[in-house]
């Protein structure tokens, strides 16, 4: 009986050692880390945009919009969502920009929110500028 217990314990120990070796030698590459970070950022941006835009449309229309019928995004800085037939509205459109919040909210033909994006890039050199 002790012999079976010893065999089982040794087998379990070998299995654990092999598992630790596999986990220890399998490293995530830099590219995999970057892809993971981009996916996480994109997921958080989409989730945040959906939450904020859904709430803004609900407040304006008085009815909860469910799944957007249209969406577009660059997966890094903005998400644009659109709904059809939300409550009394035929169309609702919302654009969410990271670090700026909702920059556009339109219900049918009425613009509720419209914000211009702040200029963050360096000014472009004038047409007469030459580099030597």
N, C-alpha and C positions, 0 to 999 in steps of 0.2 A: 504494500500500500504506500509506504514511504517512497518507494522507487517511482511510482507514478506521479506523486506530488513533486518530487525532485525534477523529473523529466518535464512536467508542465511548467515549473518555475523557471527552469533553464530555457525552455522554448519561449516563454513569455519575455524573459530578459533579452534573448537574442532578437526577438521581434521588435522590442523597444529600441535596442541599439541600432538595428537596421533603419527603423523609422527616424530616429534622431539624425543618423548619417544622411539620409535622403533629404530631410528638411534642412539640415545644415549646409548641404552642398548645392541646394537649389536656391539660387539668388535671383532676385528680380533685377532685370536690366534697367538702365537709365530710361530707355525708351518705354518700357512697360510702366515705370513709375510715372512718367509724363502722361502717358495715355490714361492711366488710372486717375491722375489729378484732373485731367481735362474732362473725363467722364463724370467725376464727382462734381466739378464746378458746373458743368452743363446741367446735371440733374438738379442741383440746388437752385440754379437760376430758373429753370423751368418750373420747379415746384413753387418757388417764391412768386414768380410772375403769375402763375395760375391762381394762387391764393389771393394776391393783392388785386388782380384784375377782376376776378370773380366777385370779390366783395364790392369793388367800385361799381361794377355793372349792376349788382343786386341793389345797391343803395339808390342808383339812378332810376332803375326800371321798376323796382319793387317786387321782382321775381328772381329766383335763384337760377343763374345760367349753369347748365351742366357741362358736358363735354364740348369744347370748342369745335366748330365746324371747319375752322382754318387756323393754321399756325405757321409761323416762320421764325427763324432765329439764326444767329451766327454762332450759337453755342458758347459764347464767351462774354458778350456785353449786352445783348438785348433779346427780347422775345416779343413777338407780335401775335395777338390772339384775336379771333373773330368768332362771333356766335350769330346764328340765324334764328329768328322767331323766339326771342326771349321776352316773355310776358307780352306787353303791348308793343314792343319794339320789333321791327323787321330785321334789323341788323345792329350789332354792337361790335365795336372795334376797340382794342386796347393795346398799347405798346408799353412795355416795362423795360427800363434801362438800368443796369446795375449801378449802384451808387447814386442814382437820380430818382428812382421810383417810377411812378406812372408818368410818362411824358406825353401820352396821347390817349384820350378817351372820347370816342364818338358814339352817340346813340342815334341811329338813323342818320339824318343830315345835320344834327346838332352836335357841335363840338363842345364838350364839357371841360376837358383839360387839354391844353396845348402848350407844351414847354419846348423851347429851343435848347438844343444840346450845348453846353458850355464849350468854348474853344479851349482845347488842352494841347493842341499840337503847336510846334514852333511855327512862326510865320514863314511863308515861302519867300525866297529871295526875289527881289524885283526883276523885271524883265531885262533891265540893262546890266544886271550884275554878271560879271565874268569871273571865272576861276582860272588862275594861271598855274 
